[in-house]
Amino acid sequence: DFATPRAVLTGHDYEITCAAICAELGLVISGSKEGPCLIHSMNGDLLRTLEGPGRLQGPESCLRPKLIQASREGHCVIYYENGLFCVFSVNGRLQATMETEDKIR
């Protein structure tokens, strides 16, 4: 038997840099090189767009997601290349931010 994809997720204009699957909630969260993070259902439906805070100006205004993790409680933590952590609800609401100078892996 050949494996076939369960769904094709669309919506990013650039290459995917990070992704997380939350099987408990049936969600796939992905981030691309030059764009926002997206939340899809396991069936491939685009549910939400996660936009970082709009207070940044200049070259830092393009948030590049580097790491994503989702919890079964419905929280999504995103670490951006510029040292910014953001916590979103599964509904797409930005709940908290924190900046760090440390290198996170």
C-alpha positions in Angstrom: 0.0 0.0 0.0 1.1 3.5 -0.8 0.8 6.2 1.8 -1.4 9.1 0.8 -1.7 12.5 2.4 -4.7 13.0 4.8 -5.0 16.6 3.8 -3.1 19.3 1.9 -2.6 22.5 4.0 -2.4 25.7 2.0 -2.1 29.4 2.9 1.6 30.2 3.2 3.4 32.2 0.5 6.9 31.2 1.7 8.7 28.1 2.9 7.6 26.5 6.2 10.1 27.0 9.0 8.3 25.4 11.9 5.2 23.3 12.6 3.4 21.7 15.5 0.5 19.2 15.6 -1.9 19.1 18.5 -3.7 15.8 18.1 -5.9 16.4 21.2 -7.5 19.4 19.5 -7.1 18.3 15.9 -5.0 21.2 14.9 -1.9 21.9 12.8 0.0 25.1 13.5 2.7 26.2 11.0 4.9 29.2 10.5 6.6 30.4 7.3 9.8 32.3 6.6 8.2 35.6 5.7 4.7 35.4 7.0 2.3 34.8 9.8 1.6 31.5 11.5 -1.5 29.6 10.5 -3.8 27.2 12.3 -5.4 24.5 10.2 -7.7 21.7 11.1 -6.5 18.1 10.5 -8.9 18.1 7.6 -7.0 20.9 5.9 -9.4 23.8 6.7 -7.6 27.1 7.4 -9.0 28.3 10.8 -6.9 31.2 12.0 -4.0 33.5 11.3 -1.7 34.3 14.2 -0.3 37.8 13.8 2.5 39.0 16.1 2.3 42.3 17.9 2.1 45.3 15.6 4.3 47.6 17.7 7.5 46.7 15.9 8.9 49.1 13.2 11.5 48.8 10.5 13.3 45.5 9.6 12.1 43.9 12.9 8.5 44.3 11.8 8.6 41.1 9.8 8.3 38.4 12.5 10.0 35.1 11.4 8.8 32.2 13.4 11.5 29.8 14.5 9.8 27.4 17.0 6.1 26.5 17.6 4.6 24.5 20.4 0.9 23.9 21.1 -0.7 22.6 24.3 -3.8 20.4 24.7 -5.3 23.3 26.7 -5.4 25.4 23.6 -2.3 27.6 24.0 0.2 28.2 21.3 3.7 29.5 22.1 5.7 30.9 19.2 9.4 31.9 19.3 10.4 34.3 16.7 13.9 34.8 15.2 14.3 38.3 16.8 14.0 36.9 20.3 10.3 37.4 20.9 8.0 34.9 22.5 4.3 35.1 22.0 1.5 33.1 23.5 -1.8 32.9 21.6 -5.1 31.3 22.4 -6.3 28.7 19.9 -8.8 31.3 18.9 -6.0 33.5 17.6 -5.9 36.1 20.4 -2.5 37.3 21.5 -2.3 36.7 25.2 1.3 37.5 26.2 4.7 38.5 24.8 8.2 38.4 26.2 11.6 39.4 24.7 14.8 37.6 25.4 18.4 38.1 24.3 19.2 34.3 24.8 19.6 31.9 21.9 16.7 29.4 22.0 16.9 26.0 20.4 
